[in-house]
Amino acid sequence: MMRKLNIGIFLSLLLMVGFSSCKEQKSNNKLVINEVLVDNNNNFQDDYGVHSGWIEIFNKSYSSTDLAGCYLKVSSCVGDTATYFIPKGDVLTLLKPRQHTLFWADGAPRRGTFHTNFVLSKTGDNWIGLYDSGKKLLDQIVVPSASLKSNQSYARVGDASDKWEVKDDSADKYVTPSTNNKTIESNPKMDKFEQHDPIGVGMAISAMAVVFSGLLLLYLFFRFIGKVAISLRKRNAMKAQNVTDKQEAKDMKLGEAPGEVIAAISMALHEAQGADHDVEETILTISRVKRSYSPWSSKIYTLREIPNKK
């Protein structure tokens, strides 16, 4: 018996380890390289007022993930790879769901957590890799730096999209540091609804119909539940009194509670849930006490007495 118990505990531990490893592997795939700008002439500047190249990381999941302990690797030629370890202890490395963050490729890591120890090559292609704390590759991209002009970025068409494009700061392809790569300025569904219902009468009717339909469904639901509860109560009362005839049970009013009983039960529940049940019982007795006569309080000695006229 003890041997079977030990085997069961061992198998449970193996399953827990397997599930945790699968979960960790799934969470590691949340992060992707989303946009890269190599030659920053007068584009977005850092908190020091310096224009440097930057790498944008995007959390494509709907849960937070921490960049602390991850690695950024950059290589512009074979055999030459720079590695930046994202330090731990900075609360800003916790990336919220569907949010972006920038790493400045300025070669000045002393300026803060988001300043790397490498710079991007403006003449050759840059390979950029993102690794987790276990040095597992999460995402990688080769940026064609030679074909990019100043202030142009190489980015995904949409956040976490598989297709990449060159953003040249035109009307429909503009650089988007720390924000969505594709900004939707209008909602087609809302525009279509506004076109067919400019005044909003249809919206008002639809909203009122939804509200009243919900109230009607709630009324029917609670009415059904009430009938079922009454039926069960009468059946239990008939069973307790050993009565099988429904008409006899109706004449005996089995399972029926008068309004006074329901009111008393409601009041008792109200007092039990509040603080009234802690108040001790108080009896107030009022009795009349006869006071003794005192001439000092007699009205005949007041100045308001009308004098007698002769």
CYANA upper distance limits for C-alpha pairs under 8 A (distance plus 0.5 A):
  1 MET  CA      5 LEU  CA      6.85
  2 MET  CA      6 ASN  CA      6.74
  3 ARG  CA      7 ILE  CA      6.75
  4 LYS  CA      8 GLY  CA      6.67
  5 LEU  CA      9 ILE  CA      6.75
  6 ASN  CA     10 PHE  CA      6.67
  7 ILE  CA     11 LEU  CA      6.70
  8 GLY  CA     12 SER  CA      6.65
  9 ILE  CA     13 LEU  CA      6.74
 10 PHE  CA     14 LEU  CA      6.83
 11 LEU  CA     15 LEU  CA      6.77
 12 SER  CA     16 MET  CA      6.71
 13 LEU  CA     17 VAL  CA      6.68
 14 LEU  CA     18 GLY  CA      6.64
 15 LEU  CA     19 PHE  CA      6.60
 16 MET  CA     20 SER  CA      6.59
 17 VAL  CA     21 SER  CA      6.60
 18 GLY  CA     22 CYS  CA      6.68
 19 PHE  CA     23 LYS  CA      6.57
 20 SER  CA     24 GLU  CA      6.56
 21 SER  CA     25 GLN  CA      6.58
 22 CYS  CA     26 LYS  CA      6.68
 23 LYS  CA     27 SER  CA      6.72
 24 GLU  CA     28 ASN  CA      6.71
 25 GLN  CA     29 ASN  CA      7.36
 26 LYS  CA     30 LYS  CA      7.87
 27 SER  CA     65 THR  CA      7.96
 28 ASN  CA    132 ASP  CA      7.23
 28 ASN  CA    138 LEU  CA      7.33
 29 ASN  CA    138 LEU  CA      6.48
 30 LYS  CA     59 ASN  CA      5.99
 30 LYS  CA     60 LYS  CA      5.99
 30 LYS  CA     61 SER  CA      5.91
 30 LYS  CA     65 THR  CA      8.00
 31 LEU  CA     57 ILE  CA      7.20
 31 LEU  CA     58 PHE  CA      6.22
 31 LEU  CA     59 ASN  CA      5.30
 31 LEU  CA     60 LYS  CA      6.87
 31 LEU  CA    138 LEU  CA      7.43
 31 LEU  CA    139 ASP  CA      8.06
 32 VAL  CA     57 ILE  CA      6.29
 32 VAL  CA     58 PHE  CA      5.95
 32 VAL  CA     59 ASN  CA      7.20
 32 VAL  CA     60 LYS  CA      7.84
 32 VAL  CA    130 LEU  CA      8.07
 32 VAL  CA    138 LEU  CA      7.46
 32 VAL  CA    139 ASP  CA      6.04
 32 VAL  CA    160 ALA  CA      7.22
 33 ILE  CA     55 ILE  CA      7.85
 33 ILE  CA     56 GLU  CA      6.57
 33 ILE  CA     57 ILE  CA      5.28
 33 ILE  CA     58 PHE  CA      6.81
 33 ILE  CA    130 LEU  CA      7.83
 33 ILE  CA    139 ASP  CA      6.90
 33 ILE  CA    140 GLN  CA      7.51
 33 ILE  CA    141 ILE  CA      8.03
 34 ASN  CA     55 ILE  CA      8.32
 34 ASN  CA     56 GLU  CA      5.99
 34 ASN  CA     57 ILE  CA      6.03
 34 ASN  CA     58 PHE  CA      6.29
 34 ASN  CA    155 ALA  CA      6.42
 34 ASN  CA    156 ARG  CA      6.37
 34 ASN  CA    159 ASP  CA      7.03
 34 ASN  CA    160 ALA  CA      6.90
 35 GLU  CA     55 ILE  CA      6.64
 35 GLU  CA     56 GLU  CA      5.54
 35 GLU  CA     57 ILE  CA      7.88
 35 GLU  CA    153 SER  CA      7.29
 35 GLU  CA    154 TYR  CA      6.27
 35 GLU  CA    155 ALA  CA      4.55
 35 GLU  CA    156 ARG  CA      6.89
 35 GLU  CA    177 PRO  CA      8.18
 35 GLU  CA    181 ASN  CA      8.49
 36 VAL  CA     53 GLY  CA      8.17
 36 VAL  CA     54 TRP  CA      6.44
 36 VAL  CA     55 ILE  CA      5.16
 36 VAL  CA     56 GLU  CA      6.62
 36 VAL  CA    143 VAL  CA      8.08
 36 VAL  CA    153 SER  CA      6.01
 36 VAL  CA    154 TYR  CA      5.80
 36 VAL  CA    155 ALA  CA      6.70
 37 LEU  CA     53 GLY  CA      5.84
 37 LEU  CA     54 TRP  CA      5.93
 37 LEU  CA     55 ILE  CA      7.14
 37 LEU  CA    151 ASN  CA      7.48
 37 LEU  CA    152 GLN  CA      6.89
 37 LEU  CA    153 SER  CA      4.81
 37 LEU  CA    154 TYR  CA      6.90
 38 VAL  CA     52 SER  CA      8.30
 38 VAL  CA     53 GLY  CA      5.12
 38 VAL  CA     54 TRP  CA      7.20
 38 VAL  CA    120 LEU  CA      6.44
 38 VAL  CA    121 SER  CA      7.72
 38 VAL  CA    122 LYS  CA      6.83
 38 VAL  CA    145 SER  CA      7.20
 38 VAL  CA    150 SER  CA      8.45
 38 VAL  CA    151 ASN  CA      8.23
 38 VAL  CA    152 GLN  CA      8.28
 38 VAL  CA    153 SER  CA      7.48
 39 ASP  CA     52 SER  CA      7.81
 39 ASP  CA     53 GLY  CA      6.34
 39 ASP  CA    122 LYS  CA      6.83
 39 ASP  CA    149 LYS  CA      7.76
 39 ASP  CA    150 SER  CA      5.56
 39 ASP  CA    151 ASN  CA      6.30
 39 ASP  CA    152 GLN  CA      7.85
 40 ASN  CA     44 PHE  CA      8.16
 40 ASN  CA     51 HIS  CA      6.13
 40 ASN  CA     52 SER  CA      5.84
 40 ASN  CA     53 GLY  CA      5.90
 40 ASN  CA    150 SER  CA      6.74
 40 ASN  CA    151 ASN  CA      5.60
 41 ASN  CA     51 HIS  CA      6.82
 41 ASN  CA     52 SER  CA      8.28
 41 ASN  CA    150 SER  CA      6.69
 41 ASN  CA    151 ASN  CA      6.46
 42 ASN  CA     51 HIS  CA      7.00
 42 ASN  CA    151 ASN  CA      7.46
 43 ASN  CA     51 HIS  CA      7.26
 43 ASN  CA    151 ASN  CA      6.42
 44 PHE  CA     51 HIS  CA      7.12
 44 PHE  CA    177 PRO  CA      7.76
 45 GLN  CA     49 GLY  CA      5.95
 45 GLN  CA     50 VAL  CA      5.80
 45 GLN  CA     51 HIS  CA      5.13
 45 GLN  CA     52 SER  CA      7.41
 46 ASP  CA     50 VAL  CA      6.07
 46 ASP  CA     51 HIS  CA      7.09
 46 ASP  CA     52 SER  CA      8.04
 46 ASP  CA    104 TRP  CA      8.04
 52 SER  CA    104 TRP  CA      6.83
 52 SER  CA    105 ALA  CA      6.89
 52 SER  CA    106 ASP  CA      6.19
 53 GLY  CA    104 TRP  CA      6.45
 53 GLY  CA    105 ALA  CA      5.69
 53 GLY  CA    106 ASP  CA      7.20
 53 GLY  CA    119 VAL  CA      7.84
 53 GLY  CA    120 LEU  CA      7.31
 54 TRP  CA    102 LEU  CA      6.77
 54 TRP  CA    103 PHE  CA      5.93
 54 TRP  CA    104 TRP  CA      4.88
 54 TRP  CA    105 ALA  CA      5.76
 55 ILE  CA    102 LEU  CA      6.10
 55 ILE  CA    103 PHE  CA      5.64
 55 ILE  CA    104 TRP  CA      7.02
 55 ILE  CA    105 ALA  CA      7.68
 56 GLU  CA    100 HIS  CA      7.13
 56 GLU  CA    101 THR  CA      6.16
 56 GLU  CA    102 LEU  CA      5.06
 56 GLU  CA    103 PHE  CA      6.90
 56 GLU  CA    177 PRO  CA      7.51
 56 GLU  CA    178 SER  CA      7.34
 57 ILE  CA    100 HIS  CA      6.16
 57 ILE  CA    101 THR  CA      5.93
 57 ILE  CA    102 LEU  CA      6.90
 57 ILE  CA    103 PHE  CA      8.41
 58 PHE  CA     98 ARG  CA      7.36
 58 PHE  CA     99 GLN  CA      6.44
 58 PHE  CA    100 HIS  CA      5.07
 58 PHE  CA    101 THR  CA      7.22
 58 PHE  CA    159 ASP  CA      7.93
 58 PHE  CA    160 ALA  CA      7.83
 59 ASN  CA     64 SER  CA      8.26
 59 ASN  CA     65 THR  CA      7.92
 59 ASN  CA     95 LEU  CA      7.16
 59 ASN  CA     96 LYS  CA      7.66
 59 ASN  CA     97 PRO  CA      6.50
 59 ASN  CA     98 ARG  CA      5.64
 59 ASN  CA     99 GLN  CA      6.14
 59 ASN  CA    100 HIS  CA      7.03
 60 LYS  CA     97 PRO  CA      7.40
 60 LYS  CA     98 ARG  CA      5.67
 60 LYS  CA     99 GLN  CA      8.12
 60 LYS  CA    159 ASP  CA      8.03
 60 LYS  CA    160 ALA  CA      6.81
 61 SER  CA     97 PRO  CA      6.26
 61 SER  CA     98 ARG  CA      6.62
 62 TYR  CA     97 PRO  CA      5.08
 62 TYR  CA     98 ARG  CA      6.80
 63 SER  CA     96 LYS  CA      7.14
 63 SER  CA     97 PRO  CA      5.34
 64 SER  CA     94 LEU  CA      7.24
 64 SER  CA     95 LEU  CA      6.10
 64 SER  CA     96 LYS  CA      4.88
 64 SER  CA     97 PRO  CA      5.60
 65 THR  CA     94 LEU  CA      6.27
 65 THR  CA     95 LEU  CA      5.89
 65 THR  CA     96 LYS  CA      7.15
 65 THR  CA     97 PRO  CA      8.26
 66 ASP  CA     93 THR  CA      6.16
 66 ASP  CA     94 LEU  CA      4.74
 66 ASP  CA     95 LEU  CA      6.32
 67 LEU  CA     86 ILE  CA      7.44
 67 LEU  CA     93 THR  CA      5.67
 67 LEU  CA     94 LEU  CA      6.75
 67 LEU  CA     95 LEU  CA      7.57
 67 LEU  CA    132 ASP  CA      8.48
 68 ALA  CA     86 ILE  CA      5.94
 68 ALA  CA     87 PRO  CA      6.12
 68 ALA  CA     88 LYS  CA      5.27
 68 ALA  CA     89 GLY  CA      8.00
 68 ALA  CA     90 ASP  CA      8.14
 68 ALA  CA     93 THR  CA      6.35
 68 ALA  CA     94 LEU  CA      8.11
 68 ALA  CA    133 SER  CA      8.45
 69 GLY  CA     85 PHE  CA      7.02
 69 GLY  CA     86 ILE  CA      5.90
 69 GLY  CA     87 PRO  CA      6.44
 69 GLY  CA     88 LYS  CA      6.54
 69 GLY  CA    132 ASP  CA      7.42
 69 GLY  CA    133 SER  CA      5.39
 70 CYS  CA     85 PHE  CA      6.69
 70 CYS  CA     86 ILE  CA      6.02
 70 CYS  CA    130 LEU  CA      7.89
 70 CYS  CA    131 TYR  CA      6.13
 70 CYS  CA    132 ASP  CA      4.87
 70 CYS  CA    133 SER  CA      5.17
 70 CYS  CA    134 GLY  CA      8.50
 70 CYS  CA    135 LYS  CA      8.09
 71 TYR  CA     83 THR  CA      7.19
 71 TYR  CA     84 TYR  CA      6.11
 71 TYR  CA     85 PHE  CA      5.23
 71 TYR  CA     86 ILE  CA      6.47
 71 TYR  CA    130 LEU  CA      6.36
 71 TYR  CA    131 TYR  CA      5.42
 71 TYR  CA    132 ASP  CA      6.72
 71 TYR  CA    133 SER  CA      7.50
 71 TYR  CA    135 LYS  CA      7.75
 72 LEU  CA     83 THR  CA      6.28
 72 LEU  CA     84 TYR  CA      5.60
 72 LEU  CA     85 PHE  CA      7.13
 72 LEU  CA     86 ILE  CA      8.12
 72 LEU  CA    128 ILE  CA      7.67
 72 LEU  CA    129 GLY  CA      6.37
 72 LEU  CA    130 LEU  CA      5.43
 72 LEU  CA    131 TYR  CA      6.94
 73 LYS  CA     81 THR  CA      7.07
 73 LYS  CA     82 ALA  CA      6.05
 73 LYS  CA     83 THR  CA      4.98
 73 LYS  CA     84 TYR  CA      6.80
 73 LYS  CA    128 ILE  CA      6.16
 73 LYS  CA    129 GLY  CA      5.56
 73 LYS  CA    130 LEU  CA      7.00
 73 LYS  CA    131 TYR  CA      8.40
 74 VAL  CA     81 THR  CA      6.07
 74 VAL  CA     82 ALA  CA      5.75
 74 VAL  CA     83 THR  CA      7.15
 74 VAL  CA    118 PHE  CA      8.23
 74 VAL  CA    120 LEU  CA      8.25
 74 VAL  CA    126 ASN  CA      7.16
 74 VAL  CA    127 TRP  CA      6.05
 74 VAL  CA    128 ILE  CA      5.09
 74 VAL  CA    129 GLY  CA      6.98
 75 SER  CA     79 GLY  CA      8.37
 75 SER  CA     80 ASP  CA      6.23
 75 SER  CA     81 THR  CA      4.96
 75 SER  CA     82 ALA  CA      6.85
 75 SER  CA    126 ASN  CA      6.28
 75 SER  CA    127 TRP  CA      5.61
 75 SER  CA    128 ILE  CA      7.19
 76 SER  CA     80 ASP  CA      7.45
 76 SER  CA     81 THR  CA      8.01
 76 SER  CA    120 LEU  CA      8.23
 76 SER  CA    121 SER  CA      6.91
 76 SER  CA    124 GLY  CA      6.75
 76 SER  CA    125 ASP  CA      6.28
 76 SER  CA    126 ASN  CA      5.15
 76 SER  CA    127 TRP  CA      6.70
 77 CYS  CA     81 THR  CA      8.32
 77 CYS  CA    124 GLY  CA      8.43
 77 CYS  CA    126 ASN  CA      8.48
 82 ALA  CA    117 ASN  CA      8.33
 82 ALA  CA    118 PHE  CA      6.97
 83 THR  CA    117 ASN  CA      8.24
 83 THR  CA    118 PHE  CA      8.42
 84 TYR  CA    116 THR  CA      6.54
 84 TYR  CA    117 ASN  CA      6.63
 84 TYR  CA    118 PHE  CA      8.17
 86 ILE  CA    113 THR  CA      7.19
 86 ILE  CA    114 PHE  CA      8.31
 87 PRO  CA    113 THR  CA      6.97
 90 ASP  CA    113 THR  CA      7.86
 95 LEU  CA     99 GLN  CA      6.91
 95 LEU  CA    100 HIS  CA      7.80
 95 LEU  CA    101 THR  CA      8.03
 99 GLN  CA    178 SER  CA      8.41
 99 GLN  CA    179 THR  CA      8.19
100 HIS  CA    178 SER  CA      5.59
100 HIS  CA    179 THR  CA      6.87
101 THR  CA    178 SER  CA      6.12
102 LEU  CA    114 PHE  CA      7.41
102 LEU  CA    177 PRO  CA      7.87
102 LEU  CA    178 SER  CA      6.90
103 PHE  CA    114 PHE  CA      5.22
103 PHE  CA    115 HIS  CA      6.28
103 PHE  CA    116 THR  CA      7.23
104 TRP  CA    114 PHE  CA      6.59
104 TRP  CA    115 HIS  CA      5.27
104 TRP  CA    116 THR  CA      6.58
105 ALA  CA    115 HIS  CA      6.78
105 ALA  CA    116 THR  CA      5.79
105 ALA  CA    117 ASN  CA      7.63
105 ALA  CA    118 PHE  CA      6.21
105 ALA  CA    119 VAL  CA      5.22
105 ALA  CA    120 LEU  CA      6.90
106 ASP  CA    115 HIS  CA      6.96
106 ASP  CA    116 THR  CA      6.84
106 ASP  CA    117 ASN  CA      7.49
106 ASP  CA    118 PHE  CA      6.78
106 ASP  CA    119 VAL  CA      5.75
107 GLY  CA    115 HIS  CA      7.54
107 GLY  CA    116 THR  CA      6.00
107 GLY  CA    117 ASN  CA      4.54
107 GLY  CA    118 PHE  CA      4.78
107 GLY  CA    119 VAL  CA      5.91
108 ALA  CA    115 HIS  CA      6.40
108 ALA  CA    116 THR  CA      6.66
108 ALA  CA    117 ASN  CA      6.10
108 ALA  CA    118 PHE  CA      8.20
109 PRO  CA    113 THR  CA      7.38
109 PRO  CA    114 PHE  CA      8.08
109 PRO  CA    115 HIS  CA      5.28
109 PRO  CA    116 THR  CA      5.48
109 PRO  CA    117 ASN  CA      5.70
110 ARG  CA    115 HIS  CA      7.93
111 ARG  CA    115 HIS  CA      6.67
120 LEU  CA    126 ASN  CA      7.27
121 SER  CA    125 ASP  CA      7.61
121 SER  CA    126 ASN  CA      7.02
121 SER  CA    145 SER  CA      7.65
122 LYS  CA    145 SER  CA      6.12
122 LYS  CA    146 ALA  CA      6.89
123 THR  CA    145 SER  CA      6.72
123 THR  CA    146 ALA  CA      5.47
124 GLY  CA    144 PRO  CA      7.73
124 GLY  CA    145 SER  CA      6.28
124 GLY  CA    146 ALA  CA      5.95
125 ASP  CA    142 VAL  CA      7.08
125 ASP  CA    143 VAL  CA      6.05
125 ASP  CA    144 PRO  CA      5.25
125 ASP  CA    145 SER  CA      5.51
125 ASP  CA    146 ALA  CA      6.92
126 ASN  CA    142 VAL  CA      6.06
126 ASN  CA    143 VAL  CA      5.58
126 ASN  CA    144 PRO  CA      7.28
126 ASN  CA    145 SER  CA      7.14
127 TRP  CA    140 GLN  CA      7.76
127 TRP  CA    141 ILE  CA      6.36
127 TRP  CA    142 VAL  CA      4.86
127 TRP  CA    143 VAL  CA      6.81
128 ILE  CA    140 GLN  CA      6.03
128 ILE  CA    141 ILE  CA      5.98
128 ILE  CA    142 VAL  CA      6.83
128 ILE  CA    143 VAL  CA      8.22
129 GLY  CA    137 LEU  CA      7.47
129 GLY  CA    138 LEU  CA      8.09
129 GLY  CA    139 ASP  CA      6.36
129 GLY  CA    140 GLN  CA      4.73
129 GLY  CA    141 ILE  CA      7.16
130 LEU  CA    137 LEU  CA      6.52
130 LEU  CA    138 LEU  CA      6.01
130 LEU  CA    139 ASP  CA      5.78
130 LEU  CA    140 GLN  CA      6.70
131 TYR  CA    135 LYS  CA      5.64
131 TYR  CA    136 LYS  CA      5.66
131 TYR  CA    137 LEU  CA      4.97
131 TYR  CA    138 LEU  CA      5.78
131 TYR  CA    139 ASP  CA      7.76
132 ASP  CA    136 LYS  CA      5.93
132 ASP  CA    137 LEU  CA      7.23
132 ASP  CA    138 LEU  CA      7.17
143 VAL  CA    154 TYR  CA      7.14
144 PRO  CA    148 LEU  CA      7.25
144 PRO  CA    154 TYR  CA      8.42
148 LEU  CA    152 GLN  CA      6.44
148 LEU  CA    153 SER  CA      7.73
148 LEU  CA    154 TYR  CA      8.42
148 LEU  CA    166 VAL  CA      8.13
151 ASN  CA    168 ASP  CA      7.96
151 ASN  CA    169 ASP  CA      8.46
152 GLN  CA    166 VAL  CA      7.36
152 GLN  CA    167 LYS  CA      6.13
152 GLN  CA    168 ASP  CA      5.44
152 GLN  CA    169 ASP  CA      7.44
152 GLN  CA    175 VAL  CA      7.52
153 SER  CA    166 VAL  CA      6.36
153 SER  CA    167 LYS  CA      5.72
153 SER  CA    168 ASP  CA      7.48
153 SER  CA    175 VAL  CA      6.78
154 TYR  CA    164 TRP  CA      7.43
154 TYR  CA    165 GLU  CA      6.40
154 TYR  CA    166 VAL  CA      5.26
154 TYR  CA    167 LYS  CA      6.72
155 ALA  CA    164 TRP  CA      5.91
155 ALA  CA    165 GLU  CA      6.11
155 ALA  CA    166 VAL  CA      6.86
155 ALA  CA    167 LYS  CA      7.39
155 ALA  CA    181 ASN  CA      7.84
156 ARG  CA    160 ALA  CA      7.24
156 ARG  CA    161 SER  CA      6.16
156 ARG  CA    162 ASP  CA      7.35
156 ARG  CA    163 LYS  CA      6.13
156 ARG  CA    164 TRP  CA      4.62
156 ARG  CA    165 GLU  CA      6.56
156 ARG  CA    181 ASN  CA      7.40
157 VAL  CA    161 SER  CA      6.64
157 VAL  CA    162 ASP  CA      8.36
157 VAL  CA    163 LYS  CA      6.28
157 VAL  CA    164 TRP  CA      5.94
157 VAL  CA    165 GLU  CA      6.53
157 VAL  CA    181 ASN  CA      6.97
157 VAL  CA    182 LYS  CA      7.20
158 GLY  CA    163 LYS  CA      8.46
158 GLY  CA    180 ASN  CA      7.82
158 GLY  CA    181 ASN  CA      5.69
158 GLY  CA    182 LYS  CA      5.71
159 ASP  CA    180 ASN  CA      6.76
159 ASP  CA    181 ASN  CA      6.18
159 ASP  CA    182 LYS  CA      7.71
166 VAL  CA    173 LYS  CA      8.22
167 LYS  CA    173 LYS  CA      5.39
167 LYS  CA    174 TYR  CA      5.79
167 LYS  CA    175 VAL  CA      6.14
168 ASP  CA    173 LYS  CA      6.57
168 ASP  CA    174 TYR  CA      6.39
168 ASP  CA    175 VAL  CA      7.49
169 ASP  CA    173 LYS  CA      6.12
169 ASP  CA    174 TYR  CA      4.14
169 ASP  CA    175 VAL  CA      6.06
170 SER  CA    174 TYR  CA      5.81
175 VAL  CA    181 ASN  CA      8.16
176 THR  CA    180 ASN  CA      7.02
176 THR  CA    181 ASN  CA      6.16
186 SER  CA    191 ASP  CA      8.12
187 ASN  CA    191 ASP  CA      6.68
188 PRO  CA    192 LYS  CA      6.59
189 LYS  CA    193 PHE  CA      6.63
190 MET  CA    194 GLU  CA      6.55
191 ASP  CA    195 GLN  CA      6.62
192 LYS  CA    196 HIS  CA      6.91
193 PHE  CA    197 ASP  CA      6.35
193 PHE  CA    198 PRO  CA      8.26
194 GLU  CA    198 PRO  CA      5.35
194 GLU  CA    200 GLY  CA      8.31
197 ASP  CA    201 VAL  CA      7.34
197 ASP  CA    202 GLY  CA      6.82
197 ASP  CA    203 MET  CA      8.26
200 GLY  CA    204 ALA  CA      6.78
201 VAL  CA    205 ILE  CA      6.70
202 GLY  CA    206 SER  CA      6.50
203 MET  CA    207 ALA  CA      6.57
204 ALA  CA    208 MET  CA      6.64
205 ILE  CA    209 ALA  CA      6.50
206 SER  CA    210 VAL  CA      6.70
207 ALA  CA    211 VAL  CA      6.78
208 MET  CA    212 PHE  CA      6.58
209 ALA  CA    213 SER  CA      6.39
210 VAL  CA    214 GLY  CA      6.63
211 VAL  CA    215 LEU  CA      6.79
212 PHE  CA    216 LEU  CA      6.55
213 SER  CA    217 LEU  CA      6.66
214 GLY  CA    218 LEU  CA      6.70
215 LEU  CA    219 TYR  CA      6.67
216 LEU  CA    220 LEU  CA      6.74
217 LEU  CA    221 PHE  CA      6.53
218 LEU  CA    222 PHE  CA      6.65
219 TYR  CA    223 ARG  CA      6.50
220 LEU  CA    224 PHE  CA      6.58
221 PHE  CA    225 ILE  CA      6.72
222 PHE  CA    226 GLY  CA      6.49
223 ARG  CA    227 LYS  CA      6.80
224 PHE  CA    228 VAL  CA      6.74
225 ILE  CA    229 ALA  CA      6.64
226 GLY  CA    230 ILE  CA      6.71
227 LYS  CA    231 SER  CA      6.60
228 VAL  CA    232 LEU  CA      6.68
229 ALA  CA    233 ARG  CA      6.64
230 ILE  CA    234 LYS  CA      6.72
230 ILE  CA    255 GLY  CA      8.11
231 SER  CA    235 ARG  CA      6.67
232 LEU  CA    236 ASN  CA      6.65
233 ARG  CA    237 ALA  CA      6.70
233 ARG  CA    255 GLY  CA      6.04
234 LYS  CA    238 MET  CA      6.62
234 LYS  CA    254 LEU  CA      6.56
234 LYS  CA    255 GLY  CA      4.77
234 LYS  CA    256 GLU  CA      7.82
235 ARG  CA    239 LYS  CA      6.65
235 ARG  CA    255 GLY  CA      8.19
236 ASN  CA    240 ALA  CA      6.60
236 ASN  CA    255 GLY  CA      8.22
237 ALA  CA    241 GLN  CA      6.68
237 ALA  CA    254 LEU  CA      6.31
237 ALA  CA    255 GLY  CA      5.88
238 MET  CA    242 ASN  CA      6.29
238 MET  CA    243 VAL  CA      5.41
238 MET  CA    244 THR  CA      7.15
238 MET  CA    249 ALA  CA      7.11
238 MET  CA    254 LEU  CA      7.12
238 MET  CA    255 GLY  CA      8.24
239 LYS  CA    243 VAL  CA      6.81
239 LYS  CA    244 THR  CA      8.18
243 VAL  CA    248 GLU  CA      8.04
243 VAL  CA    249 ALA  CA      7.15
244 THR  CA    249 ALA  CA      8.21
245 ASP  CA    249 ALA  CA      6.76
246 LYS  CA    250 LYS  CA      6.56
247 GLN  CA    251 ASP  CA      6.68
248 GLU  CA    252 MET  CA      6.65
249 ALA  CA    253 LYS  CA      6.46
249 ALA  CA    254 LEU  CA      5.93
250 LYS  CA    254 LEU  CA      6.86
257 ALA  CA    261 VAL  CA      6.81
257 ALA  CA    262 ILE  CA      7.31
258 PRO  CA    262 ILE  CA      7.11
259 GLY  CA    263 ALA  CA      6.56
260 GLU  CA    264 ALA  CA      6.59
261 VAL  CA    265 ILE  CA      6.63
262 ILE  CA    266 SER  CA      6.58
263 ALA  CA    267 MET  CA      6.64
264 ALA  CA    268 ALA  CA      6.62
265 ILE  CA    269 LEU  CA      6.67
266 SER  CA    270 HIS  CA      6.64
267 MET  CA    271 GLU  CA      6.68
268 ALA  CA    272 ALA  CA      6.54
269 LEU  CA    273 GLN  CA      6.64
270 HIS  CA    274 GLY  CA      6.73
271 GLU  CA    275 ALA  CA      7.21
271 GLU  CA    276 ASP  CA      5.67
271 GLU  CA    277 HIS  CA      6.00
272 ALA  CA    276 ASP  CA      7.69
272 ALA  CA    277 HIS  CA      6.29
275 ALA  CA    279 VAL  CA      8.09
294 SER  CA    298 SER  CA      7.39
296 TRP  CA    301 TYR  CA      8.20
298 SER  CA    302 THR  CA      8.15
300 ILE  CA    305 GLU  CA      7.40
301 TYR  CA    305 GLU  CA      8.25
